[in-house]
Amino acid sequence: MMEPVKKKNRRVTQACNCCKLKRVKCSGDCPCQKCISNNVECIYSDSKKRGRKVKIDEDKYLKKFSDACNFLYNGIPEHVPVINNEKPKYDVFINYNLINNFYKYSTFEYIPFLNINIINNRIQNKEIYFSLLFALYALSEIFKPNGEYNVGLKYKKIAKSFLELCRIKKKINNIQVIETFYIISAIESGNINDYLFTKWALRSLWKNEVFNMEVPEYKSDDENEIKKKNNYISLVYTSIILKHMFAQIISGLIEYIELYDSDFDTTVQRIFNSNSLQDELDTTKYSSEHKIKPHLILMDTIKSDKNFSSVFKINKFTNKIDLNDLLLLKFKGNDIISLSTIKSLEFALYMNQPNKWSVVGYNNICRLRNILFLYTNIKYKKMEFNASMLIQEDRECTYLTKNIPHEFLLSNNSYRTDPAIMYLYKRRFYSTYQANRIFLYRVILRLLLYSVSSFDLISNIKGKISNIDTQNNVSEKSICERNKYIYIYYDKNKNKDTLESKSKNKKNNNINNIKIEMNNEITNQQNNNNSNNSFYNTDDKDYKPKVKKIKVDKENNFKEDNCEESISNTNNDKNKRNINSKKIRMEENNDEEKIKYWINQFNYMEMTKDETNDFISSCIYHQVVFILKNILSKCIDFILNQNMYFLRLAKYKETKENKSQYYETPCVISLYEYGIIYLSKYVANHGNDNYDDLVTFSTDIEELNKRLKNNYNDKNWYVGRQEVYDNPQSAIDQNKECNEDNKNIDDLKNIFNIINNDINIDNNNSNISQTKVTMECDDNIINSNNLCEQILDLIRISEGKDDINIGQKLQNLVDLSFTKNIKEKCHTCKNCLKNTDFDNNKEMFIEVLKLLKYFINHDEYIPRCCNIYKYHDNINNYLYTNQSLITYKYYYNELIDMEKYIKGIHDYNENFKYLVNKANNAIKKGMNSFEIDTHFRNSFF
């Protein structure tokens, strides 16, 4: 019997680090069997070649910069110094051309604490860290026109190797190590490594107690020198904090406020030990554990741990935990910085550089962070919808607008006085701040509408600029009186299915005839004046009204025509109620019939008859949400026009002076946000980039300004409570119009009193309830049909947007009418029928009313706040104009160019491209909207 041949063991040429340390046999796998059984991480260090060591002639690689870089890229020997203060031969690592190119092509805000003078002084004083130099080389190669990104990555790898050498030689207690971390994180912007490097930098600062770091420029123990040193460290420290905060937003880890993490050191150590260029690009290999972390953790912790929530401040406006305090970064439970510290920082390393940039930058990032926190937690039911917390974020934006440092102001003259780089920077900063505000409005819309449709960004609100000196001259007509005309459309076209279902239940009921006769003498007095219509709540099918034929002018004023029409009954046929059609003449090119629905004294919604019927048949909850949706969309339009105006000024300056514009990482949010909204407008306009109420690259600003100022009835983008106006001459016409309106209202009341007295309904053989036409709106009369108008009237006379409470009168009205209205309209409201899972309860409705009250009384999106009114003469000569440039394509192209030097924004470009394809398909199919669905890990959309 033959013996089985023994299988030879596989020769293992290298053991893992753990097996080497324990001196046990390693299987050679990754992970090896020993590491799997011991549940430890399996790491292999670089293998050392066996045999005689070949001595490398180092000096031959240190003659040219390119040869020296190749030498360093293959591995830095430990005897190589980390500072240029040992041997002159290592000065070959210094490349002045790359340093100068960086400060030539990039802008100061990329590294706000370093300028070229600081770098040159450190080189001359033999105090420059090579890690900092090669990090600068990497950025320089990336920003340089026609620079090679892969070459920049090689410089970055050398910088990281020098950082590891600093750790080995225990020379990390120097501010230049932190500066290197910052620059490397800037290269990694947009991906998870940005988060890892900034976190490591902050941890290093706190381990060295921040102000104990060495700064080459400040070595003296003099009190003034120590103060200057601490100020410089604060600037670097603040820059790292802002960078880390935005890295949290991009990575979706905004709730991981504690920087101390015992497992974090291992992750960073693996990044340092990476040797190949391919490993540098593979972020998932090192950061998978961070990506799978749960994102929503704070609200659960607050609910479960009372001690945790008790340490946070309570916001006086919201009476809730202050989000700025809750989301403030901490190290072992201690706040890493306070807002007062940030406000105290001032510096100006460059001529005309804003010395309060840190305050504005911190507030800007906080807004986006807080908005994302509220959106994700409300969306996933971690917290209830709270209007006051959303309003507080908008109030913070308003505060920043009114109190922004002078250096950041985009004045009417700054486009001519500011240097090109400075003006482009300020414009980008302004654009980013405004985009964050737009995102807040989109968050509110998405939470209320439960929709991802692009049509949610389209507003039908128009503004009537009164041009009156004081608000006292404005017509005091109530919203109820202004909107009473629209109910006749709903009465004519109300849901037939509901009526038929009611008639089936009343087979044995006799139908009464309603006869309405008008007094000819009173009617003749109404020729060419306003007329009124009532909402007849009846199920009658047979009636013979004798009415005057009515036409409606563009102001919804019903005018009498000189013809009569009688509606006859035919036996065995269904008699239908027929009121002569009212034609609404629009000034738009498509001549669609539109009806005006006033929401305050200055703004109204334009709706088609079908839209009006849908609005009237909706429950009060969805009526108010619809109004709020249009107001917020109009606020977005105002911001778009402001931003486009300054963009065209900056683009002209950029083109004229041939200055390349490089965007900072936060600009990816703003470019994407503006692009998606303009894409939605483009689809809603059926593939046409010319809009009645939006400024584009082809808009003549001077002609637009004249049109807005001269035509006080222009349909523009303004919304909110207006107080001061421009042209006193128009006040005469407006007062005349108001007096005529008041006279017409008195006459209309007489007419409808006669109509009501002439209505005779026989109730002997009918179960149809008697309906009385309500013409007045006061505290004692509540008509469920015009409940929305009553709410708008109470909001109109409220204290304004600074008071979050809706008021006792409005609260009483909601308590009395909300539930009744919901029950009556539940079968006709399309939104209720479509979203059966949504609970539109009274508490949620009150939160919506708070939002409506705030935004309808907003005084920021009105003519006196519009910069287009304030420009200098011949402004068109300073504006970039391109008749063929489609607006959304401009933002898409800017994102494509931005990806050339910030690879981490690839996901945004891919999602934008995906939405563009959906938009084009919608246009081909004749649709006016598409779904804005996104796939970002940070819940941004």
Secondary structure, 3 states (H helix, E strand, C coil): CCCCCCCCCCCCCCCCHHHHHHCCCCCCCCCCHHHHHHCCCCCCCCCCCCCCCCCCCHHHHCCCHHHHHHHHHCCCCCCCCCECCCCHHHHHHCCHHHHHHHHHHCCHHHCCCCCHHHHHHHHHCCCCEHHHHHHHHHHHHHHCCCCCHHHHHHHHHHHHHHHHHHHHCCCCCEHHHHHHHHHHHHHCCCCHHHHHHHHHHHHHHHHCCCCCCEECCECCCCHHHHHHHHHHHHHHHHHHHHHHHHHHHHHCCCCCCECCCCCHHHHHHHHHCCCCHHHHHCCHHHHHHHHCCCCCCHHHHHHHCHHHHCCCCECCCCCCECHHHHCCCEECCEECCCHHHHHHCCCCCCCCCCCCHHHHHHHHHHHHHHHHHHHHHHHCCCCCCCHHHHHHHHHHHHHHHHCCCHHHCCCCCHHHHCCHHHHHHHHHHHHHHHHHHHHHHHHHHHHHHCCCEHHHHCCCEEECCCCCCCHHHCCCCCHHHHHHHHHHHHHHHCCHHHHHHHHHCCCCCCCCCCCCECCHHHHHCCCCCCCCCCCCCCCCCCCCCEEEEEEECCCCCEEEEEEEEECCCCCCCCCCCCCCCCCCCCCCCCCCCCEEEECCCCEEEEECHHHHHHHHHCCHHHHHHHHHHHHHHHHHHHHHHHHHHHHHHHHHHHHHCCCCCCCCCCHHHHHHHHHHHHHHHHHHCCCCCCCCCCCCCCCCHHHHHHHHHHCCCCCCCCCCCCCCCCCCHHHHHHHHHHHHHHHHHHHHHHHHHHHHHHCCCCCCCCCCCCCCCCCCCECCECCHHHHHHHHHHHHHCCCCCCCCCCCHHHHHHHHHHHHHHHHHHCCCCHHHHHCCCCCCCHHHHHHHHHHHHHHHCCCCCCHHHCHHHHCCCCHHHHCCCCCCCCHHHHHHHHHHHHCCCCHHHHHHHHHHHHHHHHHHHHHHCCCCCCECCCCCCCCCC
